[in-house]
Amino acid sequence: MVDRFSRRQVLMLGGGALAALGTAGAAQAALPNEAARESATGWFRLPVVTANIGRKRLGAREAAIQAVRGGDPGHRPFVGWQEISEGDSGEPPMITRHFGPKYHNAFLRDPKSFRVPISVPAPWKLVNSKRTFVHGGIAHVTPPRFINEVVVEHTAHPGLKFALINSHYIAGAYNGNNNPNLRDEWQLHKKLHRERVMAHHNNGHLVIWTADTNNPGYDRATGQDAERKVFAKGIDRINWLPGDGTVRLDLVGTKAIPMNVDGHDARLAVFRIKLA
């Protein structure tokens, strides 16, 4: 964590503990024999990042995006982005540069939900995608909020698929000023987020979600006992909810990726995934 204050830094203190494993550990690049074992057993490495770029030091954004891309060396991560093109420009070409031909950057140039795009790496392909409007903008408080989602499938292994949902909640309702006037918007976001996670779960899909929740006390979207959280604390979350058992997901490790834009580090979860 960088040694300076921002509107999020206090909320991020203590984040990065790994709840599911009980001990913290940095995610490591796969060794050659690890890749061979994965191939032999049907496991595939699946790095997932949640990354809020922030607005404080705009000149640091490209280096931050590059750091996210290299967060799991030797592997292409999925990324749920937040705060893209939020009041200024430049980030879509930066993301396109570093997440290029081997990526589909879903929603990056969507006319409405561009603030929370999702980077999907090969060898995964998009099966479908959907944006959900949450609430409108409030002058000097928040832009309009959306939930973006994709269903992806491994190109070489039909049936190895999952849903990835990404979003960014309104700030200041349950952090910062703790303004009760903003809580209707926050609670609506939570309601719709739950509905979208459960819709995929009820279709049998494994669901992974990434978000800046802007609420340090909010750690599950669904209230389901089966929903697992990667991090014990913090407003930046990666969670998952198993589907019908067709696809198996294990958490391998975690890592913080300094972005040095406004004290808001990206968070990486390394999973492994296979057909059960």
Secondary structure, 3 states (H helix, E strand, C coil): CCCCCCCCHHHHCCCCCECCCCCCCECCCCCHHHHHHHHHHCCEEEEEEEEECCCCCHHHHHHHHHHHHCCCCCCCCEEEEECCCCCCCCHHHHHHHHCCCCEEEECCCCCCCCCCCEEEECCEEEEEEEEEEEECCECCCECCEEEEEEEEEECCCCCCEEEEEEEECCCCCCCCCCCHHHHHHHHHHHHHHHHHHHHHHHCCCCEEEEEECCCCCCCCCCCCCCCEECECCCCEEEEEECCCCCEEEEEEEEEEECCCCCCCCEEEEEEEEEEC
